[in-house]
Amino acid sequence: MMKRATITIPDDLAQAVDRYVRAQEAPPALTAVVQTALRVYLTDRGYLRAQKPLRIKPAPRGSGHRDISEAHDRYLAAR
C-alpha cells in the first residue's frame, strides 16, 4: 500500500532538486527523487532495512542449453 502525502519544499531544496534532475541523462520524476532521499535517510538512521543488491549467478559455462534467451518462459515454468 502506498501513502499519498503533500509536502512543501523550501526554495533552497527545490532549487537543488531541480538542478539535480536537470543534470541527469534520464531525468527522474520528483516522486522518485523524494522517495530515494527518504529511503536513504531512514536507512542511515536504522529505521529501514537496507535493500540487498540483485545478484545474478550465471549458469556454468557449457550448460547445454542454447535457446534460453528465446524459451526462458518454458524453462522458468519447468522449475
N, C-alpha and C positions, 0 to 999 in steps of 0.2 A: 504494500500500500504506500502511496506517495502522499506526502502532506504538502499542501499548497501554502505559500507564505508570500506576503507582500513586504518588501523591505525598502528602506530609504538609505541610499548610499551617499555619504558625504562627497562633495565635489572633488576632493583630492583622490579619493579611492576611485570614483567614477572615471576621472581622467587617466589614472594609472591603468585601469581595466581597459579603457578604450585604446590606449597606447599598446597594451599587451595584445589585444585582439587584432589590431591593425598590423602588428609585427609578425603575425603568424602566417605561414604559407597557406594554410587552410583555416581561416578564422573560425574559432569555436563560438557557439552561442553563449550568451551571458549566463544562461542557466548552467551550462556545463562548467564554466569558469567558477561560478559561485559554489556549485556542488563539490568540485575538486578542491577548492580552497578550504571549504568547511570539513571535508573528509580528511585532508592533511592536518588541519588544526586539531581536530578531535583525536586523530590517531596519535599525533605527537604528545598529547596530554593524557593518553591512556584510556580514553572514553570509547574508542572504536578499535576493533581488531584490524590489524594491517591485512590487506588483501595479498594473497600469495600470487606471485607471477605465474603465468601459464608456462608449464614446462612440457614440451612435447618430446617424447622419446621415439626417435626414428626406428623403423624396422631394421633388423640386421641386414647387412648387405647380402644380396642374393637370396631374399626371402622366397623367391619363386613366383611371386605374383606380379604380373606385368600390366594388369589392367585396373589397378586400384583407383587411379585418378578418374577413370571413366565409370567404374562399377562400385564406387565407395558405398552407396546405399545398400547394395546387396551384401557386401562384407560386414557392414555395421549391423544389419538385420540378423546375420548369422551368429552374432556374438551373444 
